[in-house]
Every structure is written in structure tokens, then in C-alpha cells.
């Protein structure tokens, strides 16, 4: 029975890539479900599956079984608050593309994405795009953002996708990996993928001048094989382009565990007086001491408190 990789998910149809590289349109068998899994999508891009080909007029295959995932990225379902939506599975890297203006990416959004990646064992990094389109104040904000996340332990690359700046360094990060590329609409995800592999020629749109927000060009998550030399072990390079994400709601992460998903907090929690310290008002808290000393960014700590309180990152957010 052939083993396939889900490259695209559109409603009830899936584009499945066989190991030989051949692509097939498939549907999931009716009883294909994951026990105890309250997800809006039983299958996601990046999943490995067993499937069989059907000889019919439409020549549509059937997905029979889902292989165990070694990790995945998930967010709260937009329409069903108690369900999760799997963005993609079996990832080597989660890459969040951000911009400091037109559109602006909030610290709250970034931190929720990174917390989720840490919780689901997906290595993560940031790409700051459109660095060539900033005034003096915006450049200052960009450098503050870069410093904040580099000091927290994350790799940060700066790019100007339209001009090809930073693309070479980015290719080195992608080589031989399956990478999820996420971010708000308008940050330049499709433009960046086109800069990496022009043969893909993904559709892009300009930013709306009235709202300074992006317009959706990607409607479904889709995986592309990139024309990048294989990395160590001879693995092919894949990138998953995703629809623009407005908000990133946490799911299945208990408040007591949120702080552990901050590398700079996790490294210092042993210094807290109490083992169950929530880093709020407890005496002898090493985390609050590090914030006061400037060793942990105030914006990161503020987003942590907002997550504990269940605040949405789209609400007015303090970034200073």
C-alpha cells in the first residue's frame, strides 16, 4: 500500500504526494478519525498517510490511515472555541514572518506563536521582513524587536523579500527541512517563497492603502517542494505556506505551564523561592527580578501575564 505526504487540504479533498513524487487527489475514508482528538480537521498538511488508488471516473484515491505525528502546530479554532485546528504536522521548523509596519505584528501575537511552538516541540525562528520600507522610528522598533527575541534565545533573520535581501541566509535555514511559514496577511510570505524559488510563481497582492493590512492570497495551507539543494542526509526541502493568521489563540496549554514555554523564564525558574511560583506577585520570584534588571524583556513578561489572564492579543497591547 502506498505511503503519501499530504501537500494540500481543501475541504474534503487532499493532494497526496507519493514517495516517487507523483501527486494524487484523495478523500479520507469515512471512519478515519483520531481517538480523543477534538480537532476541526482530522488530517493536515504534512501528515503521512496510507492511501489506495481507486479506478473511477474521477480517479480519486482514498486515505485509509494516518501515521503517528512526531509534532504539529495548532491554534484555537476560529469558529469552535473548544476545538483546535492543526495548521501543519511533522515539522522541522516553524518560521514566523513578522513586520513592524504595514501591517504591524504585535508582541502578543509573536509570543503566542512561540509559546505554542515550544509546547508542541517545534523549533521556531523569526523572519523580520520589509526592512527596506521603514522610517527612522520604525527602524528603531525593528531593532528593539530583533534584540528582544535574540536575547530570549531565538534565531532572527531580516529580509526584504521584494529585493531578494536575506534570501541566501534563509535558504540555508530551510535546506533539507519541512518548514511551516506563518504570519499575518500582508507580511510577504508568498513574496518570500517566490524569491526563494521563482518557478513557483505564487499569487501576491498589494497591501490595502486604507487599512495598511494585508489581503488574503493564500486560502489553504499548502506544501511546496523547493528547488534548494538537499541538506544533511539528502532530504528534500519543503515549505508550507499558510493563510494569513489574524490572531493566535492558545489551546491545551495550562496556565501553570505557560512560563515553561519561555526559554528565558524556564532557565531562571529554579531561582524562585517557591516551586509553584507563577511569577506574578509571589515573594522571591527570580523572573520578576530578571525583568526589573532588564534581563527579560518587559514586552515578553507583559504578554506572559496577558496569556495567564486569557487576554486576546488583538486587544490594545502594551509593547513598551
C-alpha positions as CSV (number, residue, x, y, z in Angstrom):
1,X,0.0,0.0,0.0
2,X,1.5,3.4,-1.0
3,X,2.5,5.9,1.7
4,X,1.8,9.5,0.9
5,X,2.5,13.0,2.2
6,X,-0.4,15.5,2.4
7,X,0.6,18.5,0.4
8,X,-2.7,20.4,0.4
9,X,-6.0,20.3,2.2
10,X,-9.1,21.8,0.6
11,X,-12.4,20.9,2.3
12,X,-12.8,17.1,1.9
13,X,-10.1,16.8,-0.8
14,X,-6.4,16.2,-0.1
15,X,-3.5,16.4,-2.5
16,X,-1.2,13.5,-1.6
17,X,2.4,13.1,-2.8
18,X,3.6,9.5,-3.2
19,X,7.2,8.8,-2.3
20,X,8.0,8.7,-6.0
21,X,6.8,12.4,-6.3
22,X,3.6,11.5,-8.1
23,X,0.5,13.6,-6.9
24,X,-3.0,12.2,-6.3
25,X,-6.3,13.7,-5.3
26,X,-7.7,11.8,-2.4
27,X,-10.6,11.8,0.1
28,X,-10.5,10.5,3.7
29,X,-12.2,7.2,4.4
30,X,-15.4,7.8,6.3
31,X,-14.2,6.1,9.5
32,X,-10.8,7.8,9.6
33,X,-10.8,9.5,13.0
34,X,-8.2,10.1,15.7
35,X,-9.4,8.8,19.1
36,X,-9.8,11.6,21.6
37,X,-9.0,14.3,19.1
38,X,-11.3,17.3,19.1
39,X,-9.9,18.9,16.0
40,X,-11.7,20.7,13.2
41,X,-9.5,18.8,10.7
42,X,-8.7,15.1,11.1
43,X,-5.9,15.5,8.5
44,X,-3.4,18.3,8.0
45,X,-0.7,19.3,5.6
46,X,2.5,17.4,6.5
47,X,0.7,14.3,7.6
48,X,2.0,11.0,6.4
49,X,-0.8,8.6,5.4
50,X,-1.5,5.2,3.9
51,X,-3.7,5.5,0.8
52,X,-5.1,3.5,-2.1
53,X,-5.9,4.5,-5.6
54,X,-9.4,3.9,-6.9
55,X,-10.2,3.2,-10.5
56,X,-13.1,5.5,-11.1
57,X,-14.2,8.3,-13.4
58,X,-12.8,10.9,-11.1
59,X,-9.7,8.7,-10.3
60,X,-9.8,9.8,-6.7
61,X,-7.8,7.9,-4.1
62,X,-8.8,7.0,-0.5
63,X,-6.8,7.8,2.6
64,X,-7.1,4.8,4.9
65,X,-4.8,5.5,7.9
66,X,-2.9,8.4,9.5
67,X,0.7,7.7,10.6
68,X,1.7,8.9,14.1
69,X,2.7,12.6,14.1
70,X,6.0,13.4,15.7
71,X,4.9,17.0,16.3
72,X,2.4,19.6,14.9
73,X,1.4,23.3,15.2
74,X,-2.1,24.0,16.5
75,X,-4.2,27.0,17.2
76,X,-7.6,27.6,18.6
77,X,-10.4,27.1,16.0
78,X,-11.8,30.4,14.9
79,X,-15.4,29.1,14.9
80,X,-15.3,26.4,17.5
81,X,-13.6,27.8,20.6
82,X,-13.2,24.4,22.3
83,X,-11.7,22.8,19.3
84,X,-8.2,23.0,17.9
85,X,-7.2,23.4,14.3
86,X,-4.0,21.7,13.2
87,X,-2.1,24.1,11.0
88,X,0.6,21.5,9.9
89,X,2.3,18.4,11.1
90,X,5.7,16.7,11.2
91,X,7.7,19.9,11.1
92,X,11.4,20.5,11.4
93,X,11.0,24.3,11.8
94,X,8.2,26.8,12.4
95,X,9.1,30.2,10.9
96,X,7.1,33.2,11.8
97,X,7.3,36.1,9.4
98,X,6.7,39.5,11.1
99,X,6.7,43.2,10.1
100,X,7.0,46.2,12.2
101,X,4.7,48.3,10.0
102,X,2.2,47.8,7.1
103,X,1.0,45.6,8.8
104,X,2.4,45.7,12.3
105,X,2.9,42.4,14.1
106,X,2.2,42.7,17.9
107,X,4.5,41.2,20.5
108,X,1.4,39.4,21.9
109,X,0.9,37.5,18.6
110,X,4.6,36.6,18.3
111,X,4.8,35.3,21.8
112,X,1.6,33.2,21.5
113,X,3.1,31.6,18.3
114,X,6.4,30.9,20.0
115,X,4.8,29.5,23.2
116,X,2.7,27.1,21.0
117,X,5.8,26.0,19.1
118,X,7.7,25.3,22.3
119,X,4.7,23.4,23.8
120,X,4.4,21.2,20.8
121,X,8.2,20.6,20.3
122,X,8.6,22.5,17.1
123,X,11.8,24.5,16.7
124,X,11.0,28.1,15.9
125,X,12.6,31.2,14.5
126,X,11.5,34.7,13.3
127,X,11.9,36.4,10.0
128,X,11.5,40.2,10.0
129,X,10.5,41.2,6.5
130,X,10.2,44.6,4.7
131,X,13.2,46.0,6.4
132,X,13.8,48.3,3.4
133,X,10.5,50.1,3.9
134,X,10.9,51.7,7.3
135,X,11.3,55.3,8.6
136,X,13.6,56.1,11.4
137,X,11.2,55.4,14.2
138,X,10.1,52.1,12.6
139,X,13.8,51.1,12.2
140,X,14.3,51.7,15.9
141,X,11.2,49.5,16.7
142,X,12.7,46.8,14.4
143,X,16.0,46.7,16.2
144,X,14.2,46.6,19.6
145,X,12.2,43.6,18.3
146,X,15.2,41.8,16.9
147,X,17.2,42.4,20.2
148,X,14.2,41.2,22.3
149,X,14.0,37.8,20.6
150,X,17.6,37.2,20.0
151,X,18.2,37.8,23.8
152,X,15.4,35.3,24.5
153,X,17.3,32.7,22.6
154,X,15.6,32.7,19.2
155,X,17.2,33.0,15.8
156,X,16.1,36.1,13.9
157,X,16.7,36.8,10.2
158,X,16.0,40.1,8.5
159,X,14.8,40.2,4.9
160,X,13.5,42.4,2.1
161,X,11.7,39.8,0.0
162,X,10.9,42.0,-2.9
163,X,14.5,42.9,-3.3
164,X,15.9,39.5,-2.5
165,X,17.8,40.7,0.5
166,X,18.4,38.0,3.1
167,X,17.2,35.2,0.9
168,X,20.5,33.4,0.8
169,X,20.7,33.1,4.5
170,X,17.1,32.0,4.6
171,X,17.8,29.2,2.1
172,X,20.5,27.9,4.4
173,X,18.0,27.6,7.2
174,X,15.4,25.8,5.0
175,X,17.7,23.3,3.3
176,X,16.6,19.7,4.0
177,X,13.8,20.6,6.3
178,X,10.0,20.7,6.3
179,X,9.2,24.3,7.4
180,X,5.9,26.0,8.3
181,X,5.8,29.6,7.2
182,X,3.2,31.7,9.1
183,X,2.3,35.3,9.8
184,X,-0.4,38.0,9.3
185,X,-1.7,38.6,5.8
186,X,0.4,41.1,4.0
187,X,3.8,40.4,5.7
188,X,5.1,38.9,2.5
189,X,5.0,35.1,2.9
190,X,4.2,34.3,-0.7
191,X,6.6,37.0,-2.0
192,X,9.3,35.4,0.1
193,X,8.6,31.9,-1.3
194,X,8.7,33.4,-4.8
195,X,12.1,34.9,-4.0
196,X,13.4,31.6,-2.8
197,X,12.0,29.6,-5.8
198,X,10.7,31.9,-8.6
199,X,9.4,28.9,-10.6
200,X,6.6,28.6,-8.1
201,X,5.2,32.0,-9.0
202,X,2.7,32.2,-6.1
203,X,0.0,34.9,-6.4
204,X,0.5,38.0,-4.3
205,X,-1.4,41.3,-3.7
206,X,-0.5,44.7,-2.5
207,X,-1.3,46.0,1.0
208,X,-4.6,47.8,1.3
209,X,-3.7,51.5,1.5
210,X,-6.8,52.4,3.6
211,X,-6.2,49.8,6.3
212,X,-2.5,49.0,6.0
213,X,-3.5,45.4,6.3
214,X,-2.8,42.5,4.0
215,X,-5.3,40.9,1.7
216,X,-5.6,37.1,1.8
217,X,-3.9,35.5,-1.2
218,X,-3.3,32.0,0.3
219,X,-6.7,30.4,1.1
220,X,-5.5,27.0,2.3
221,X,-2.3,25.7,3.8
222,X,-0.1,24.1,1.0
223,X,3.2,22.4,0.9
224,X,5.7,23.2,-1.8
225,X,8.9,21.3,-2.7
226,X,11.6,24.0,-3.1
227,X,14.5,24.0,-5.6
228,X,17.1,24.1,-2.8
229,X,20.0,21.5,-2.7
230,X,19.2,18.8,-0.2
231,X,20.5,19.3,3.3
232,X,22.4,16.8,5.5
233,X,21.1,13.3,4.9
234,X,20.0,14.1,1.4
235,X,16.5,15.2,2.4
236,X,14.4,17.3,0.1
237,X,13.3,20.8,1.1
238,X,9.6,21.6,1.7
239,X,7.9,24.8,2.8
240,X,4.3,25.2,3.9
241,X,2.6,28.4,3.0
242,X,-0.4,29.2,5.2
243,X,-3.3,31.6,5.1
244,X,-2.7,34.9,6.9
245,X,-3.5,34.5,10.6
246,X,-5.2,37.4,12.4
247,X,-5.0,36.0,15.9
248,X,-3.3,33.0,17.5
249,X,-5.4,31.6,20.4
250,X,-3.7,29.2,22.7
251,X,-5.2,25.7,23.1
252,X,-4.4,22.8,25.5
253,X,-1.8,24.8,27.5
254,X,-2.5,25.0,31.2
255,X,-1.6,28.4,32.8
256,X,0.8,26.8,35.1
257,X,2.9,25.6,32.1
258,X,2.9,28.8,30.0
259,X,6.0,30.2,31.7
260,X,7.9,27.0,30.9
261,X,7.5,27.7,27.2
262,X,9.6,30.9,27.6
263,X,13.2,29.8,27.3
264,X,14.5,32.7,29.3
265,X,12.0,32.1,32.1
266,X,12.4,28.4,32.2
267,X,16.2,28.9,32.6
268,X,15.6,31.0,35.7
269,X,12.6,29.4,37.4
270,X,14.9,27.4,39.7
271,X,15.8,30.6,41.4
272,X,12.3,31.3,42.5
273,X,11.6,30.9,46.3
274,X,8.5,28.7,45.6
275,X,8.4,25.7,43.3
276,X,4.9,26.6,42.2
277,X,5.7,30.3,41.5
278,X,3.5,31.8,38.8
279,X,5.9,34.8,38.5
280,X,3.1,37.3,39.4
281,X,3.2,38.7,42.9
282,X,5.0,35.9,44.8
283,X,7.9,37.0,47.0
284,X,11.4,35.8,45.9
285,X,10.4,35.5,42.2
286,X,13.5,35.2,40.1
287,X,11.6,36.0,36.9
288,X,10.2,39.4,38.2
289,X,13.7,40.2,39.4
290,X,15.1,39.4,36.0
291,X,12.5,41.7,34.3
292,X,13.4,44.5,36.7
293,X,17.1,44.1,35.9
294,X,16.4,44.1,32.1
295,X,17.4,40.5,31.7
296,X,13.9,39.6,30.5
297,X,12.2,41.9,28.1
298,X,9.2,43.8,29.6
299,X,7.2,43.1,26.5
300,X,7.7,39.3,26.9
301,X,6.7,39.4,30.5
302,X,3.6,41.5,29.7
303,X,2.5,39.0,27.1
304,X,3.0,36.2,29.6
305,X,0.7,38.0,32.1
306,X,-1.8,38.6,29.4
307,X,-1.8,34.9,28.5
308,X,-2.3,34.0,32.1
309,X,-5.3,36.4,32.2
310,X,-6.7,35.0,29.0
311,X,-6.5,38.3,27.1
312,X,-6.6,38.3,23.3
313,X,-3.5,39.7,21.6
314,X,-5.8,41.7,19.3
315,X,-6.8,43.9,22.3
316,X,-4.8,47.1,23.0
317,X,-1.4,45.8,23.8
318,X,1.5,47.4,25.7
319,X,4.7,46.9,23.7
320,X,6.9,49.3,25.6
